[in-house]
Amino acid sequence: MTAARFDEIVHAPNRLQICAMLAAVESADFPAVREGLGVADSVLSKHVRVLHEAGYVAIHKATCASRVRTSLSLTTAGRAAYQGHVAALRAIVENGTGKPEVASTARRRPSR
C-alpha cells in the first residue's frame, strides 16, 4: 500500500487528470491524452513538461510513416506520487466524514 502523501505537482487539475489517464494504461499517445483532457496542444505540453521535469512522466518519440509520434507513460516515481496523492485525498475526505483523523492541531467548531 502506498503511503498517503499530498503532492503539489500532481495536484493541479490537468496534471491530476494526466496522471489518472496514464495510471490506467502502459502508455498513451499525446493526441489521446489531449482529447481526453479537452485542451490545446500547448496546454498539455506545459503540464507534461512539469511532470517530466519532476521525473513523473516519460516522453517517448517514434517515427512512423515519416511522422513523429509522441507517447507518454508514468514512471515508477510518477506512479508512486500519483497513488500517494490519491491516498492523501482519500484521507482528507475520510477525515471530514468522521473517520479516524490524521494528527491535527485544528479545532472543530462547537455545535450549537
C-alpha positions in Angstrom: 0.0 0.0 0.0 1.3 3.5 -0.9 1.8 6.0 1.9 -0.5 9.0 1.7 1.4 12.0 0.6 -0.1 15.2 -0.8 1.9 16.2 -4.0 1.7 19.8 -5.2 3.0 18.8 -8.6 0.3 16.2 -9.2 -2.5 18.2 -7.5 -3.1 20.7 -10.4 -6.3 19.6 -12.1 -4.9 18.9 -15.5 -1.9 17.2 -14.2 -4.0 15.0 -11.9 -6.1 14.0 -14.9 -3.0 13.3 -16.9 -1.7 11.0 -14.1 -5.1 9.3 -13.8 -5.2 8.6 -17.5 -1.6 7.3 -17.6 -2.1 5.2 -14.4 -4.7 3.2 -16.2 -2.5 2.2 -19.2 1.1 1.3 -20.0 1.4 4.4 -22.3 -0.9 6.8 -24.2 -0.4 8.7 -27.4 -0.2 12.5 -27.0 -3.3 13.2 -29.1 -5.4 10.7 -27.0 -4.4 12.4 -23.8 -5.1 15.9 -25.3 -8.6 14.7 -26.4 -9.2 13.2 -23.0 -8.4 16.4 -21.3 -10.1 18.6 -23.9 -7.2 21.0 -24.0 -4.9 22.5 -26.7 -1.5 21.0 -27.5 0.3 23.9 -25.8 -1.7 23.4 -22.5 -0.9 19.7 -22.5 2.7 20.3 -23.4 3.1 22.7 -20.5 1.7 20.2 -17.9 3.6 17.3 -19.4 6.8 19.3 -19.2 6.2 19.9 -15.4 5.5 16.2 -14.8 8.5 15.2 -16.9 10.9 17.6 -15.1 9.7 16.1 -11.8 10.5 12.7 -13.1 6.9 11.6 -13.1 6.2 11.2 -16.8 8.4 9.6 -19.6 8.1 11.0 -23.1 8.6 8.6 -25.9 9.1 9.7 -29.6 8.9 7.3 -32.5 8.9 7.9 -36.2 6.1 6.2 -38.1 5.5 6.9 -41.8 7.9 9.9 -41.7 5.8 11.4 -38.8 7.0 11.8 -35.2 4.6 10.2 -32.8 4.8 11.1 -29.1 3.5 8.9 -26.4 3.5 9.4 -22.6 3.8 7.0 -19.7 4.1 7.3 -15.9 7.5 6.5 -14.5 7.8 4.4 -11.3 8.2 7.6 -9.3 5.2 9.1 -11.1 3.0 6.2 -10.3 4.1 6.3 -6.6 3.5 10.1 -6.5 0.0 9.7 -8.0 -1.0 6.8 -5.8 0.3 8.6 -2.7 -1.6 11.8 -3.7 -4.8 9.9 -4.2 -4.4 8.2 -0.8 -3.8 11.6 0.7 -7.0 13.0 -0.9 -8.9 10.0 0.4 -7.6 10.6 3.9 -8.7 14.2 3.7 -12.2 13.2 2.6 -12.5 10.4 5.2 -11.4 12.8 8.0 -14.2 15.1 7.0 -16.8 12.3 7.5 -15.8 11.2 11.0 -13.3 8.5 10.1 -10.1 8.3 12.1 -8.1 11.6 11.8 -4.5 12.1 10.9 -2.8 14.1 13.7 -4.1 17.6 13.5 -3.9 20.8 15.5 -7.2 22.1 14.0 -10.1 22.6 16.4 -13.7 21.7 15.5 -16.3 24.3 15.9 -18.6 23.6 18.8 -22.1 22.6 17.7 -25.0 24.8 18.5 
